[in-house]
Amino acid sequence: MKVAIFGYGTVGSGVFDVLMENHDIIAKRVGFPVDVKYVLDLREFPGNPVEPYLTHDVNQILDDPEVEIVVEVMGGIHPAYEFTKRALETGRSVCTSNKELVAKHGAEFIALAKEKNINFLFEASVGGGIPVIRQLIRSITADEVMEVCGILNGTTNYMMTEMREKGVTFEEALADAQAKGFAERNPAADIEGHDACRKIAILTSLAYAKQVDYEDIYTEGIVAISDIDVAYATEMKRGIKLLGQSYMKDGKVYAVVAPRMIGEENPLYPVKGVYNAILIRGNMLEDVMCYGRGAGKLPTASAVVSDVIDAAKHRNTNIPILWDAEKLVLGSKEEMETRFFVRVALADAEKARSLFPIEKELKLPEYENAEIAFVTGVMSEKAFEEAQAKVQVLSRIRYEA
Ligand code: HSE
C-alpha cells in the first residue's frame, strides 16, 4: 500500500521516519507493507533521505492510482482543505494532525469519507501522541460524556512548568519550547489559547456528535499570567494550568479555555512539561484519564502513523465516526460558575471586600504592602464581570475547588 505525505515539516519528517524505521513491524501488524511513495513539499532537501520521494506537484500524487493513503501534515487551512478534499473525492483515505482543519471541516470530511467508503482520521490533532480520540469514540461508547477537561497544549504547559520550577521568564520559556519543536509556527496560537480551543472544539464535537464552532468557545491564554500569580499559586500548593473544558449541565453543553489554579488533589495537577492529559467523565464510567506527550515530532508522528495503520487495515471499510454538521449551540459563558483568585491594589482592598464574596484572603510578605489577594466563593462569570467593572483588578485566575 502506498502512502503520500503532504508536508515535510516537524510532523511530516517524523511520519517519514516512523514509516521507515518501523516498516517491518507495521507490515506485520497490517498484513502487508505500507510504503512511502511521495513526499510533497515546496522546499528541496539536498542530501536528505527524503530526496528520492520528494515532489513539488500535488497532481503527480493525486493522478497516481497507486497512492491509497494521504497524510496531510501541512498545517493551516489552505491549501490543506483543497488537497484533503481532492484526496478524499478521488478515493484516498486521509490521516491528518491538522487541528485547525479538523475543527473547521471535520464533519464535512467524515461525511465524504463515509460516502466513498474510505477514512478520514485525525488522532494526532488532539493531544499529540496520546490516543485520546480513539478512547473517546471507540472505547467510551457506553456512556453519556458529562465532562472533558484537559491540558491540551504542550507549549504552554512546558512554559508554566519551566517558569515555576526554574524561575525563567515567559520569553525564555517560549523560546525554549520553540527550539524544541513544540510550538506552532505562530506561537500566539499556543499562548493565546487558540490551539487548545481547536482541540477542545474537536473533542466536544466528538463527545456530542455535532459541530462545535471554535469561534463560539470563550478562550483565554496564558499571556496575562505573571510571576506574582505563580508565587501565590505556589504558596497555596496549587498549579496554574491552561485547561480546555467542556461539560454538560442541565441539558446544555458549555465549553471554555482558560488558565485555572488547580490543587494537588486534581489528577491534572502533576502533569508537567510538554505532557498533556485529558480527563473524560462518563455518566456510568466516571473518570478516565489519558496522559502522554502532547507535542513534538515523533510522538505526534506516531499518532499519525497509528491512523495510517488503521486506514490500511480498513481498506474499503469506513470506520464510523459520529460528528454531524448540525451546529451545537453552547451554553453562554455568563452562566458558567467558578471561584476566582483575585489581586487588587491595597488602596482598593475595602472596595473589593464589599464587591466580591471573599472566601479567604492570602498574604505573601513580598507583596503585602502593595496589594491584597483573595479567593472568592463560587460565582457566575456574569456576577464576576459586574464586580470587576467597579474596581481595578490586577489579575484574576479561575480557581478550582
Ligand atoms: N503547539 C502544539 C502544542 C503542538 O504545544 O501542544 C501540538 O498540537
Residues whose N, C-alpha, C, O or C-beta is under 5 A from the ligand:
A	BS01	HSE	L152 N153 G154 T155 F182 A183 E184 D190 G294 A295
